[in-house]
Amino acid sequence: LGKQIEAQKLEYDDLSYLHSLIGSASGDRFRKFAQGLTLDNLVYLANKQLDRLHGRYLLKRKDSEGLSLSVLDTWQGDVERDTKTLSGGESFLVSLALALALSDL
């Protein structure tokens, strides 16, 4: 009986930890968690496309909690820039890379 209680306690602890990360009554935390995983995959694929297209820029999530992006300029010492500061041509490259990455998802 003691072993069963200990096994159940370990399972409860695991589920409780998972709930603290992604659980909420409305499902918002899980939705954001799932969107974050998808965005990470999209950024990875877009960076592969950017490397093939130009090789200068890399996309990066601004923080692990949010769903916004920034751009690393590898020709300027990996300076992190907001996507709003991109020129028209730079925006086109990033948009094209994201579109191609979406088609690969």
Biopython code that builds the backbone (N, CA, C, O; Angstrom):
import numpy as np
from Bio.PDB.StructureBuilder import StructureBuilder

atoms = [
    (1, "LEU", "N", (0.831, -1.203, 0.000)),
    (1, "LEU", "CA", (0.000, 0.000, 0.000)),
    (1, "LEU", "C", (0.871, 1.261, 0.000)),
    (1, "LEU", "O", (0.544, 2.243, -0.666)),
    (2, "GLY", "N", (1.972, 1.232, 0.742)),
    (2, "GLY", "CA", (2.878, 2.379, 0.802)),
    (2, "GLY", "C", (3.492, 2.689, -0.554)),
    (2, "GLY", "O", (3.675, 3.854, -0.907)),
    (3, "LYS", "N", (3.815, 1.626, -1.329)),
    (3, "LYS", "CA", (4.389, 1.824, -2.657)),
    (3, "LYS", "C", (3.365, 2.439, -3.606)),
    (3, "LYS", "O", (3.702, 3.290, -4.430)),
    (4, "GLN", "N", (2.115, 2.003, -3.483)),
    (4, "GLN", "CA", (1.048, 2.563, -4.327)),
    (4, "GLN", "C", (0.831, 4.041, -4.010)),
    (4, "GLN", "O", (0.651, 4.859, -4.913)),
    (5, "ILE", "N", (0.849, 4.369, -2.737)),
    (5, "ILE", "CA", (0.666, 5.769, -2.332)),
    (5, "ILE", "C", (1.809, 6.618, -2.878)),
    (5, "ILE", "O", (1.583, 7.712, -3.395)),
    (6, "GLU", "N", (3.033, 6.113, -2.763)),
    (6, "GLU", "CA", (4.193, 6.857, -3.269)),
    (6, "GLU", "C", (4.114, 7.034, -4.788)),
    (6, "GLU", "O", (4.432, 8.107, -5.302)),
    (7, "ALA", "N", (3.693, 5.992, -5.510)),
    (7, "ALA", "CA", (3.556, 6.079, -6.971)),
    (7, "ALA", "C", (2.488, 7.100, -7.346)),
    (7, "ALA", "O", (2.675, 7.889, -8.272)),
    (8, "GLN", "N", (1.363, 7.084, -6.623)),
    (8, "GLN", "CA", (0.286, 8.046, -6.889)),
    (8, "GLN", "C", (0.738, 9.472, -6.574)),
    (8, "GLN", "O", (0.377, 10.413, -7.281)),
    (9, "LYS", "N", (1.525, 9.628, -5.516)),
    (9, "LYS", "CA", (2.034, 10.957, -5.159)),
    (9, "LYS", "C", (2.966, 11.489, -6.252)),
    (9, "LYS", "O", (2.895, 12.666, -6.604)),
    (10, "LEU", "N", (3.829, 10.638, -6.783)),
    (10, "LEU", "CA", (4.725, 11.057, -7.866)),
    (10, "LEU", "C", (3.935, 11.450, -9.111)),
    (10, "LEU", "O", (4.243, 12.448, -9.763)),
    (11, "GLU", "N", (2.920, 10.664, -9.431)),
    (11, "GLU", "CA", (2.080, 10.986, -10.591)),
    (11, "GLU", "C", (1.337, 12.303, -10.364)),
    (11, "GLU", "O", (1.229, 13.127, -11.271)),
    (12, "TYR", "N", (0.830, 12.490, -9.153)),
    (12, "TYR", "CA", (0.145, 13.742, -8.830)),
    (12, "TYR", "C", (1.094, 14.929, -8.949)),
    (12, "TYR", "O", (0.724, 15.970, -9.492)),
    (13, "ASP", "N", (2.315, 14.775, -8.444)),
    (13, "ASP", "CA", (3.297, 15.863, -8.524)),
    (13, "ASP", "C", (3.598, 16.228, -9.978)),
    (13, "ASP", "O", (3.701, 17.407, -10.316)),
    (14, "ASP", "N", (3.737, 15.220, -10.832)),
    (14, "ASP", "CA", (3.991, 15.474, -12.255)),
    (14, "ASP", "C", (2.824, 16.216, -12.897)),
    (14, "ASP", "O", (3.026, 17.192, -13.620)),
    (15, "LEU", "N", (1.612, 15.756, -12.634)),
    (15, "LEU", "CA", (0.429, 16.398, -13.210)),
    (15, "LEU", "C", (0.222, 17.800, -12.643)),
    (15, "LEU", "O", (-0.204, 18.707, -13.358)),
    (16, "SER", "N", (0.521, 17.970, -11.368)),
    (16, "SER", "CA", (0.388, 19.288, -10.751)),
    (16, "SER", "C", (1.376, 20.273, -11.370)),
    (16, "SER", "O", (1.033, 21.431, -11.609)),
    (17, "TYR", "N", (2.597, 19.817, -11.631)),
    (17, "TYR", "CA", (3.594, 20.677, -12.272)),
    (17, "TYR", "C", (3.149, 21.036, -13.693)),
    (17, "TYR", "O", (3.257, 22.193, -14.100)),
    (18, "LEU", "N", (2.660, 20.069, -14.437)),
    (18, "LEU", "CA", (2.170, 20.323, -15.790)),
    (18, "LEU", "C", (1.006, 21.310, -15.757)),
    (18, "LEU", "O", (0.930, 22.210, -16.594)),
    (19, "HIS", "N", (0.107, 21.144, -14.802)),
    (19, "HIS", "CA", (-1.024, 22.063, -14.668)),
    (19, "HIS", "C", (-0.546, 23.481, -14.357)),
    (19, "HIS", "O", (-1.105, 24.451, -14.869)),
    (20, "SER", "N", (0.480, 23.604, -13.525)),
    (20, "SER", "CA", (0.982, 24.946, -13.194)),
    (20, "SER", "C", (1.582, 25.631, -14.415)),
    (20, "SER", "O", (1.581, 26.859, -14.498)),
    (21, "LEU", "N", (2.094, 24.853, -15.362)),
    (21, "LEU", "CA", (2.683, 25.428, -16.568)),
    (21, "LEU", "C", (1.637, 25.820, -17.605)),
    (21, "LEU", "O", (1.718, 26.898, -18.194)),
    (22, "ILE", "N", (0.647, 24.944, -17.830)),
    (22, "ILE", "CA", (-0.268, 25.176, -18.951)),
    (22, "ILE", "C", (-1.740, 25.104, -18.587)),
    (22, "ILE", "O", (-2.587, 25.266, -19.466)),
    (23, "GLY", "N", (-2.071, 24.872, -17.350)),
    (23, "GLY", "CA", (-3.467, 24.710, -16.986)),
    (23, "GLY", "C", (-4.150, 26.013, -16.628)),
    (23, "GLY", "O", (-3.565, 26.870, -15.965)),
    (24, "SER", "N", (-5.383, 26.159, -17.065)),
    (24, "SER", "CA", (-6.244, 27.266, -16.649)),
    (24, "SER", "C", (-7.679, 26.858, -16.945)),
    (24, "SER", "O", (-7.927, 25.981, -17.772)),
    (25, "ALA", "N", (-8.608, 27.492, -16.273)),
    (25, "ALA", "CA", (-10.017, 27.128, -16.444)),
    (25, "ALA", "C", (-10.506, 27.384, -17.864)),
    (25, "ALA", "O", (-11.308, 26.616, -18.395)),
    (26, "SER", "N", (-10.025, 28.461, -18.479)),
    (26, "SER", "CA", (-10.507, 28.809, -19.820)),
    (26, "SER", "C", (-9.646, 28.217, -20.930)),
    (26, "SER", "O", (-10.019, 28.297, -22.100)),
    (27, "GLY", "N", (-8.507, 27.628, -20.591)),
    (27, "GLY", "CA", (-7.634, 27.044, -21.604)),
    (27, "GLY", "C", (-6.666, 28.026, -22.233)),
    (27, "GLY", "O", (-5.941, 27.669, -23.161)),
    (28, "ASP", "N", (-6.640, 29.269, -21.739)),
    (28, "ASP", "CA", (-5.768, 30.290, -22.325)),
    (28, "ASP", "C", (-4.290, 29.932, -22.219)),
    (28, "ASP", "O", (-3.531, 30.125, -23.168)),
    (29, "ARG", "N", (-3.888, 29.416, -21.079)),
    (29, "ARG", "CA", (-2.467, 29.112, -20.886)),
    (29, "ARG", "C", (-2.022, 27.981, -21.804)),
    (29, "ARG", "O", (-0.922, 28.024, -22.355)),
    (30, "PHE", "N", (-2.867, 26.974, -21.970)),
    (30, "PHE", "CA", (-2.502, 25.876, -22.869)),
    (30, "PHE", "C", (-2.463, 26.358, -24.313)),
    (30, "PHE", "O", (-1.568, 25.986, -25.072)),
    (31, "ARG", "N", (-3.428, 27.179, -24.690)),
    (31, "ARG", "CA", (-3.466, 27.713, -26.057)),
    (31, "ARG", "C", (-2.192, 28.517, -26.344)),
    (31, "ARG", "O", (-1.588, 28.378, -27.408)),
    (32, "LYS", "N", (-1.798, 29.347, -25.396)),
    (32, "LYS", "CA", (-0.584, 30.152, -25.571)),
    (32, "LYS", "C", (0.656, 29.256, -25.610)),
    (32, "LYS", "O", (1.581, 29.505, -26.384)),
    (33, "PHE", "N", (0.672, 28.226, -24.784)),
    (33, "PHE", "CA", (1.776, 27.267, -24.781)),
    (33, "PHE", "C", (1.882, 26.575, -26.140)),
    (33, "PHE", "O", (2.973, 26.472, -26.702)),
    (34, "ALA", "N", (0.754, 26.102, -26.667)),
    (34, "ALA", "CA", (0.747, 25.418, -27.963)),
    (34, "ALA", "C", (1.139, 26.374, -29.091)),
    (34, "ALA", "O", (1.881, 25.995, -29.998)),
    (35, "GLN", "N", (0.646, 27.604, -29.038)),
    (35, "GLN", "CA", (1.019, 28.594, -30.050)),
    (35, "GLN", "C", (2.512, 28.902, -29.983)),
    (35, "GLN", "O", (3.152, 29.112, -31.013)),
    (36, "GLY", "N", (3.059, 28.929, -28.788)),
    (36, "GLY", "CA", (4.493, 29.161, -28.624)),
    (36, "GLY", "C", (5.325, 28.056, -29.253)),
    (36, "GLY", "O", (6.349, 28.326, -29.881)),
    (37, "LEU", "N", (4.886, 26.805, -29.085)),
    (37, "LEU", "CA", (5.592, 25.688, -29.712)),
    (37, "LEU", "C", (5.538, 25.794, -31.232)),
    (37, "LEU", "O", (6.537, 25.570, -31.916)),
    (38, "THR", "N", (4.371, 26.136, -31.750)),
    (38, "THR", "CA", (4.224, 26.294, -33.198)),
    (38, "THR", "C", (5.075, 27.452, -33.698)),
    (38, "THR", "O", (5.710, 27.350, -34.748)),
    (39, "LEU", "N", (5.092, 28.552, -32.952)),
    (39, "LEU", "CA", (5.896, 29.705, -33.350)),
    (39, "LEU", "C", (7.385, 29.370, -33.331)),
    (39, "LEU", "O", (8.123, 29.797, -34.219)),
    (40, "ASP", "N", (7.833, 28.618, -32.337)),
    (40, "ASP", "CA", (9.242, 28.204, -32.297)),
    (40, "ASP", "C", (9.606, 27.408, -33.543)),
    (40, "ASP", "O", (10.666, 27.617, -34.134)),
    (41, "ASN", "N", (8.729, 26.499, -33.935)),
    (41, "ASN", "CA", (8.957, 25.699, -35.135)),
    (41, "ASN", "C", (8.957, 26.585, -36.381)),
    (41, "ASN", "O", (9.795, 26.417, -37.267)),
    (42, "LEU", "N", (8.022, 27.518, -36.444)),
    (42, "LEU", "CA", (7.943, 28.442, -37.579)),
    (42, "LEU", "C", (9.212, 29.299, -37.673)),
    (42, "LEU", "O", (9.742, 29.496, -38.766)),
    (43, "VAL", "N", (9.693, 29.801, -36.551)),
    (43, "VAL", "CA", (10.911, 30.621, -36.539)),
    (43, "VAL", "C", (12.108, 29.799, -37.011)),
    (43, "VAL", "O", (12.947, 30.293, -37.764)),
    (44, "TYR", "N", (12.183, 28.554, -36.570)),
    (44, "TYR", "CA", (13.274, 27.677, -37.006)),
    (44, "TYR", "C", (13.250, 27.502, -38.526)),
    (44, "TYR", "O", (14.278, 27.641, -39.188)),
    (45, "LEU", "N", (12.079, 27.199, -39.069)),
    (45, "LEU", "CA", (11.960, 27.005, -40.517)),
    (45, "LEU", "C", (12.194, 28.306, -41.280)),
    (45, "LEU", "O", (12.814, 28.295, -42.343)),
    (46, "ALA", "N", (11.707, 29.421, -40.752)),
    (46, "ALA", "CA", (11.913, 30.717, -41.407)),
    (46, "ALA", "C", (13.394, 31.086, -41.412)),
    (46, "ALA", "O", (13.883, 31.661, -42.385)),
    (47, "ASN", "N", (14.105, 30.765, -40.348)),
    (47, "ASN", "CA", (15.537, 31.055, -40.305)),
    (47, "ASN", "C", (16.306, 30.234, -41.335)),
    (47, "ASN", "O", (17.289, 30.710, -41.903)),
    (48, "LYS", "N", (15.864, 29.004, -41.575)),
    (48, "LYS", "CA", (16.486, 28.216, -42.640)),
    (48, "LYS", "C", (16.250, 28.880, -43.992)),
    (48, "LYS", "O", (17.155, 28.927, -44.826)),
    (49, "GLN", "N", (15.041, 29.393, -44.214)),
    (49, "GLN", "CA", (14.728, 30.078, -45.470)),
    (49, "GLN", "C", (15.518, 31.380, -45.592)),
    (49, "GLN", "O", (16.041, 31.689, -46.663)),
    (50, "LEU", "N", (15.608, 32.140, -44.505)),
    (50, "LEU", "CA", (16.373, 33.390, -44.531)),
    (50, "LEU", "C", (17.843, 33.131, -44.852)),
    (50, "LEU", "O", (18.474, 33.908, -45.568)),
    (51, "ASP", "N", (18.377, 32.050, -44.324)),
    (51, "ASP", "CA", (19.766, 31.706, -44.608)),
    (51, "ASP", "C", (19.952, 31.419, -46.097)),
    (51, "ASP", "O", (20.956, 31.817, -46.688)),
    (52, "ARG", "N", (18.991, 30.732, -46.698)),
    (52, "ARG", "CA", (19.070, 30.432, -48.133)),
    (52, "ARG", "C", (18.848, 31.676, -48.981)),
    (52, "ARG", "O", (19.481, 31.831, -50.025)),
    (53, "LEU", "N", (17.959, 32.562, -48.549)),
    (53, "LEU", "CA", (17.621, 33.748, -49.342)),
    (53, "LEU", "C", (18.704, 34.822, -49.289)),
    (53, "LEU", "O", (19.055, 35.405, -50.315)),
    (54, "HIS", "N", (19.232, 35.083, -48.096)),
    (54, "HIS", "CA", (20.136, 36.223, -47.963)),
    (54, "HIS", "C", (21.296, 35.962, -47.010)),
    (54, "HIS", "O", (22.427, 36.341, -47.313)),
    (55, "GLY", "N", (21.050, 35.333, -45.882)),
    (55, "GLY", "CA", (22.106, 35.023, -44.932)),
    (55, "GLY", "C", (22.418, 36.107, -43.921)),
    (55, "GLY", "O", (23.298, 35.928, -43.078)),
    (56, "ARG", "N", (21.722, 37.218, -43.986)),
    (56, "ARG", "CA", (22.027, 38.328, -43.074)),
    (56, "ARG", "C", (21.171, 38.314, -41.815)),
    (56, "ARG", "O", (21.666, 38.636, -40.736)),
    (57, "TYR", "N", (19.917, 37.953, -41.928)),
    (57, "TYR", "CA", (18.973, 38.109, -40.824)),
    (57, "TYR", "C", (18.576, 36.768, -40.229)),
    (57, "TYR", "O", (18.579, 35.737, -40.902)),
    (58, "LEU", "N", (18.235, 36.812, -38.946)),
    (58, "LEU", "CA", (17.657, 35.683, -38.230)),
    (58, "LEU", "C", (16.484, 36.193, -37.412)),
    (58, "LEU", "O", (16.529, 37.295, -36.865)),
    (59, "LEU", "N", (15.452, 35.402, -37.332)),
    (59, "LEU", "CA", (14.304, 35.742, -36.490)),
    (59, "LEU", "C", (14.496, 35.144, -35.108)),
    (59, "LEU", "O", (15.132, 34.104, -34.942)),
    (60, "LYS", "N", (13.930, 35.825, -34.118)),
    (60, "LYS", "CA", (14.027, 35.373, -32.732)),
    (60, "LYS", "C", (12.770, 35.808, -32.002)),
    (60, "LYS", "O", (12.260, 36.906, -32.223)),
    (61, "ARG", "N", (12.273, 34.934, -31.124)),
    (61, "ARG", "CA", (11.168, 35.347, -30.258)),
    (61, "ARG", "C", (11.683, 36.354, -29.254)),
    (61, "ARG", "O", (12.778, 36.200, -28.712)),
    (62, "LYS", "N", (10.882, 37.400, -29.004)),
    (62, "LYS", "CA", (11.316, 38.438, -28.061)),
    (62, "LYS", "C", (11.460, 37.884, -26.650)),
    (62, "LYS", "O", (12.403, 38.239, -25.942)),
    (63, "ASP", "N", (10.563, 37.041, -26.241)),
    (63, "ASP", "CA", (10.672, 36.363, -24.957)),
    (63, "ASP", "C", (9.929, 35.046, -25.049)),
    (63, "ASP", "O", (9.117, 34.841, -25.952)),
    (64, "SER", "N", (10.208, 34.165, -24.120)),
    (64, "SER", "CA", (9.621, 32.832, -24.189)),
    (64, "SER", "C", (8.131, 32.835, -23.875)),
    (64, "SER", "O", (7.433, 31.887, -24.232)),
    (65, "GLU", "N", (7.631, 33.863, -23.224)),
    (65, "GLU", "CA", (6.215, 33.931, -22.871)),
    (65, "GLU", "C", (5.360, 34.521, -23.981)),
    (65, "GLU", "O", (4.248, 34.056, -24.230)),
    (66, "GLY", "N", (5.879, 35.544, -24.647)),
    (66, "GLY", "CA", (5.096, 36.247, -25.654)),
    (66, "GLY", "C", (5.167, 35.584, -27.016)),
    (66, "GLY", "O", (5.876, 34.597, -27.210)),
    (67, "LEU", "N", (4.421, 36.144, -27.951)),
    (67, "LEU", "CA", (4.378, 35.601, -29.301)),
    (67, "LEU", "C", (4.885, 36.616, -30.319)),
    (67, "LEU", "O", (4.502, 36.563, -31.488)),
    (68, "SER", "N", (5.735, 37.533, -29.892)),
    (68, "SER", "CA", (6.255, 38.549, -30.805)),
    (68, "SER", "C", (7.682, 38.194, -31.224)),
    (68, "SER", "O", (8.375, 37.425, -30.558)),
    (69, "LEU", "N", (8.097, 38.778, -32.351)),
    (69, "LEU", "CA", (9.393, 38.451, -32.936)),
    (69, "LEU", "C", (10.296, 39.670, -33.010)),
    (69, "LEU", "O", (9.832, 40.810, -33.034)),
    (70, "SER", "N", (11.588, 39.408, -33.046)),
    (70, "SER", "CA", (12.579, 40.431, -33.357)),
    (70, "SER", "C", (13.518, 39.840, -34.406)),
    (70, "SER", "O", (13.468, 38.646, -34.699)),
    (71, "VAL", "N", (14.372, 40.693, -34.965)),
    (71, "VAL", "CA", (15.286, 40.282, -36.023)),
    (71, "VAL", "C", (16.714, 40.496, -35.547)),
    (71, "VAL", "O", (17.042, 41.555, -35.011)),
    (72, "LEU", "N", (17.564, 39.492, -35.742)),
    (72, "LEU", "CA", (18.988, 39.625, -35.463)),
    (72, "LEU", "C", (19.693, 39.944, -36.773)),
    (72, "LEU", "O", (19.526, 39.233, -37.764)),
    (73, "ASP", "N", (20.472, 41.001, -36.776)),
    (73, "ASP", "CA", (21.234, 41.405, -37.956)),
    (73, "ASP", "C", (22.657, 40.883, -37.790)),
    (73, "ASP", "O", (23.448, 41.459, -37.042)),
    (74, "THR", "N", (22.984, 39.799, -38.481)),
    (74, "THR", "CA", (24.285, 39.153, -38.299)),
    (74, "THR", "C", (25.428, 39.946, -38.913)),
    (74, "THR", "O", (26.588, 39.702, -38.583)),
    (75, "TRP", "N", (25.130, 40.881, -39.792)),
    (75, "TRP", "CA", (26.182, 41.720, -40.378)),
    (75, "TRP", "C", (26.525, 42.897, -39.472)),
    (75, "TRP", "O", (27.517, 43.590, -39.702)),
    (76, "GLN", "N", (25.723, 43.124, -38.459)),
    (76, "GLN", "CA", (25.956, 44.225, -37.527)),
    (76, "GLN", "C", (26.243, 43.701, -36.119)),
    (76, "GLN", "O", (25.854, 44.329, -35.135)),
    (77, "GLY", "N", (26.915, 42.565, -36.020)),
    (77, "GLY", "CA", (27.278, 42.016, -34.714)),
    (77, "GLY", "C", (26.107, 41.442, -33.948)),
    (77, "GLY", "O", (26.055, 41.550, -32.723)),
    (78, "ASP", "N", (25.163, 40.833, -34.653)),
    (78, "ASP", "CA", (23.970, 40.221, -34.043)),
    (78, "ASP", "C", (23.145, 41.216, -33.235)),
    (78, "ASP", "O", (22.614, 40.884, -32.175)),
    (79, "VAL", "N", (23.046, 42.425, -33.745)),
    (79, "VAL", "CA", (22.202, 43.443, -33.120)),
    (79, "VAL", "C", (20.749, 43.005, -33.249)),
    (79, "VAL", "O", (20.297, 42.624, -34.329)),
    (80, "GLU", "N", (20.026, 43.063, -32.141)),
    (80, "GLU", "CA", (18.609, 42.694, -32.147)),
    (80, "GLU", "C", (17.778, 43.925, -32.476)),
    (80, "GLU", "O", (17.901, 44.964, -31.828)),
    (81, "ARG", "N", (16.930, 43.792, -33.492)),
    (81, "ARG", "CA", (16.087, 44.898, -33.942)),
    (81, "ARG", "C", (14.629, 44.487, -33.876)),
    (81, "ARG", "O", (14.279, 43.320, -34.052)),
    (82, "ASP", "N", (13.797, 45.469, -33.622)),
    (82, "ASP", "CA", (12.360, 45.252, -33.683)),
    (82, "ASP", "C", (11.960, 45.114, -35.146)),
    (82, "ASP", "O", (12.552, 45.750, -36.017)),
    (83, "THR", "N", (10.974, 44.298, -35.412)),
    (83, "THR", "CA", (10.540, 44.099, -36.799)),
    (83, "THR", "C", (9.988, 45.383, -37.414)),
    (83, "THR", "O", (9.952, 45.514, -38.637)),
    (84, "LYS", "N", (9.562, 46.320, -36.589)),
    (84, "LYS", "CA", (9.024, 47.590, -37.098)),
    (84, "LYS", "C", (10.109, 48.469, -37.714)),
    (84, "LYS", "O", (9.796, 49.411, -38.442)),
    (85, "THR", "N", (11.376, 48.178, -37.433)),
    (85, "THR", "CA", (12.469, 49.003, -37.948)),
    (85, "THR", "C", (13.010, 48.511, -39.284)),
    (85, "THR", "O", (13.942, 49.108, -39.824)),
    (86, "LEU", "N", (12.449, 47.443, -39.825)),
    (86, "LEU", "CA", (12.941, 46.899, -41.092)),
    (86, "LEU", "C", (12.525, 47.779, -42.260)),
    (86, "LEU", "O", (11.435, 48.351, -42.266)),
    (87, "SER", "N", (13.405, 47.878, -43.246)),
    (87, "SER", "CA", (13.067, 48.615, -44.468)),
    (87, "SER", "C", (12.087, 47.782, -45.298)),
    (87, "SER", "O", (11.760, 46.653, -44.934)),
    (88, "GLY", "N", (11.633, 48.336, -46.388)),
    (88, "GLY", "CA", (10.696, 47.619, -47.251)),
    (88, "GLY", "C", (11.270, 46.325, -47.790)),
    (88, "GLY", "O", (10.605, 45.289, -47.770)),
    (89, "GLY", "N", (12.513, 46.378, -48.277)),
    (89, "GLY", "CA", (13.152, 45.173, -48.803)),
    (89, "GLY", "C", (13.412, 44.140, -47.727)),
    (89, "GLY", "O", (13.240, 42.943, -47.953)),
    (90, "GLU", "N", (13.828, 44.602, -46.551)),
    (90, "GLU", "CA", (14.066, 43.688, -45.436)),
    (90, "GLU", "C", (12.764, 43.037, -44.977)),
    (90, "GLU", "O", (12.724, 41.842, -44.686)),
    (91, "SER", "N", (11.702, 43.834, -44.917)),
    (91, "SER", "CA", (10.391, 43.290, -44.545)),
    (91, "SER", "C", (9.939, 42.246, -45.551)),
    (91, "SER", "O", (9.373, 41.218, -45.181)),
    (92, "PHE", "N", (10.194, 42.516, -46.829)),
    (92, "PHE", "CA", (9.817, 41.559, -47.865)),
    (92, "PHE", "C", (10.556, 40.240, -47.668)),
    (92, "PHE", "O", (9.947, 39.174, -47.752)),
    (93, "LEU", "N", (11.864, 40.298, -47.405)),
    (93, "LEU", "CA", (12.640, 39.072, -47.191)),
    (93, "LEU", "C", (12.108, 38.271, -46.007)),
    (93, "LEU", "O", (11.934, 37.055, -46.092)),
    (94, "VAL", "N", (11.853, 38.964, -44.911)),
    (94, "VAL", "CA", (11.357, 38.282, -43.712)),
    (94, "VAL", "C", (9.961, 37.713, -43.961)),
    (94, "VAL", "O", (9.666, 36.592, -43.545)),
    (95, "SER", "N", (9.104, 38.473, -44.633)),
    (95, "SER", "CA", (7.752, 37.995, -44.940)),
    (95, "SER", "C", (7.793, 36.783, -45.855)),
    (95, "SER", "O", (7.048, 35.823, -45.655)),
    (96, "LEU", "N", (8.660, 36.825, -46.857)),
    (96, "LEU", "CA", (8.799, 35.691, -47.774)),
    (96, "LEU", "C", (9.294, 34.458, -47.028)),
    (96, "LEU", "O", (8.786, 33.357, -47.239)),
    (97, "ALA", "N", (10.274, 34.638, -46.164)),
    (97, "ALA", "CA", (10.791, 33.510, -45.389)),
    (97, "ALA", "C", (9.713, 32.923, -44.487)),
    (97, "ALA", "O", (9.613, 31.703, -44.354)),
    (98, "LEU", "N", (8.905, 33.781, -43.864)),
    (98, "LEU", "CA", (7.814, 33.291, -43.012)),
    (98, "LEU", "C", (6.761, 32.559, -43.835)),
    (98, "LEU", "O", (6.241, 31.530, -43.404)),
    (99, "ALA", "N", (6.444, 33.084, -45.018)),
    (99, "ALA", "CA", (5.456, 32.424, -45.882)),
    (99, "ALA", "C", (5.962, 31.056, -46.329)),
    (99, "ALA", "O", (5.207, 30.083, -46.317)),
    (100, "LEU", "N", (7.219, 30.975, -46.717)),
    (100, "LEU", "CA", (7.788, 29.686, -47.122)),
    (100, "LEU", "C", (7.838, 28.720, -45.941)),
    (100, "LEU", "O", (7.597, 27.524, -46.101)),
    (101, "ALA", "N", (8.150, 29.240, -44.765)),
    (101, "ALA", "CA", (8.180, 28.396, -43.571)),
    (101, "ALA", "C", (6.786, 27.883, -43.229)),
    (101, "ALA", "O", (6.627, 26.732, -42.822)),
    (102, "LEU", "N", (5.776, 28.737, -43.393)),
    (102, "LEU", "CA", (4.396, 28.296, -43.143)),
    (102, "LEU", "C", (4.012, 27.152, -44.071)),
    (102, "LEU", "O", (3.296, 26.233, -43.673)),
    (103, "SER", "N", (4.487, 27.213, -45.301)),
    (103, "SER", "CA", (4.155, 26.140, -46.244)),
    (103, "SER", "C", (4.847, 24.835, -45.864)),
    (103, "SER", "O", (4.412, 23.760, -46.278)),
    (104, "ASP", "N", (5.920, 24.918, -45.081)),
    (104, "ASP", "CA", (6.642, 23.721, -44.638)),
    (104, "ASP", "C", (6.099, 23.136, -43.341)),
    (104, "ASP", "O", (6.438, 22.007, -42.988)),
    (105, "LEU", "N", (5.264, 23.882, -42.626)),
    (105, "LEU", "CA", (4.735, 23.378, -41.344)),
    (105, "LEU", "C", (3.890, 22.144, -41.538)),
    (105, "LEU", "O", (3.370, 21.593, -40.567)),
]
sb = StructureBuilder()
sb.init_structure("model")
sb.init_model(0)
sb.init_chain("A")
sb.init_seg("    ")
for serial, (resi, resn, name, xyz) in enumerate(atoms, 1):
    if name == "N":
        sb.init_residue(resn, " ", resi, " ")
    sb.init_atom(name, np.array(xyz, "f"), 0.0, 1.0, " ", f" {name:<3s}", serial, name[0])
structure = sb.get_structure()
